[in-house]
Amino acid sequence: MQINFGVGMNKKTLVVMGNGPSLKDVNFSDLNGLDTFGLNSAYRAYERINWWPTYHGCFDYIMTDNQQSDFVDLIKTKKIKKHFYIRNISNEDNFQYINLMPYGESKKINTKIEDFKNFNDNGNSGANACSVGICLGYEKIILLGVDCNYVEKIPESSEVKSGVLSLKETPKENPNYWFPDYQRAGDIYNIPAGLSFHMPTWNLLAYRACQVGVQIINCSPITNLRGFKRMTLREALEC
C-alpha cells in the first residue's frame, strides 16, 4: 500500500511503533517522510531491513542495563536523529538523557523539553515515547504495533527473580513481537504484564493526552487497547 499523505498531515504528526506482531504487516516504505519513534530491541531489525526511525528510545531499566553497549553503538552510527534513554550513557549530540521519576509520583503530563530533566513516568516504553513526542511539540500521534496481547512467559524463558525473565536460547518464533529474534539468548527482561500493567498505563496516557489536546490514534488491527480512537494508517494520516 502506497500512502498518499492528505490534509491530516497539516498537524505535526509522530508515528510511535510498538513491537507487537502486527508491525510485521506494515510496509516500512510507507513510513518514509514521516517522523517515527522506534523502541527497545527493534534496533536489531533496522540494519537488516535497511530502514531507520527518526527517534529511538528505551524507558525500561532492566532492558537498558542489559543492552546498554548496543545502545551506545547505535548512537555512534548517527543513523537515527535522536535517542532517548533513562541511563546517561553518551555525550553524543544525538542523545538525550531522560531523568525518569518513579512511576506514580506525579499525575502531571510532560509537555515541554525541560521536562526531560524530571520526566513523569507513564508506565511503559510506548507511552513514554508518546510523552516525549508531546514534549517535542507533536499534535497527533499514530500508534503502530501496539497490540498489548502478550504471552507472558514463552517456553525459552526462565524466571531469574520475581517478575524478571531470562532467555536460555533465541526463539525460532516469538508470539509477542514482529520479528523472531527481537529477543535473544541472554536477554534479561520484565514479564510483560500486559493486562495487569500495560493496559492501565496506556489508558492513563489516553486521559492525559486529552487533557493537553493531543490526538492519539491506534492503528494496530489486533490491539487489545480500547482507550484510543481506532483507524487504519491511511485514515489516521488523512484525518
C-alpha positions, 0 to 999 in steps of 0.5 A: 500500500502506497500512502498518499499523505492528505490534509491530516498531515497539516498537524505535526504528526509522530508515528510511535511503533510498538513491537507487537506482531502486527508491525510485521504487516506494515510496509516500512516504505510507507513510513518514509517522510514521516517522523517515527519513534522506534523502541527497545530491541527493534534496533536489531531489525533496522540494519537488516531491513535497511530502514531507520526511525527518526527517534529511538528510545528505551524507558525500561531499566532492566532492558537498558542495563542489559543492552546498554553497549548496543545502545551506545553503538547505535548512537555512534552510527548517527543513523537515527536523529535522536535517542532517548534513554533513562541511563546517561550513557553518551555525550553524543549530540544525538542523545538525550538523557531522560531523568525518569521519576518513579512511576506514580509520583506525579499525575502531571503530563510532560509537555515541554523539553525541560521536562526531560530533566524530571520526566513523569513516568507513564508506565511503559516504553510506548507511552513514554515515547508518546510523552516525549513526542508531546514534549517535542511539540507533536499534535497527533500521534499514530500508534503502530504495533501496539497490540498489548496481547502478550504471552507472558512467559514463552517456553525459552524463558526462565524466571531469574527473580520475581517478575524478571525473565531470562532467555536460555536460547533465541526463539525460532518464533516469538508470539509477542513481537514482529520479528523472531529474534527481537529477543535473544539468548541472554536477554534479561527482561520484565514479564510483560504484564500486559493486562495487569500493567500495560493496559492501565498505563496506556489508558492513563496516557489516553486521559492525559493526552486529552487533557493537553489536546493531543490526538492519539490514534491506534492503528494496530488491527489486533490491539487489545487497547480500547482507550484510543480512537481506532483507524487504519494508517491511511485514515489516521494520516488523512484525518 
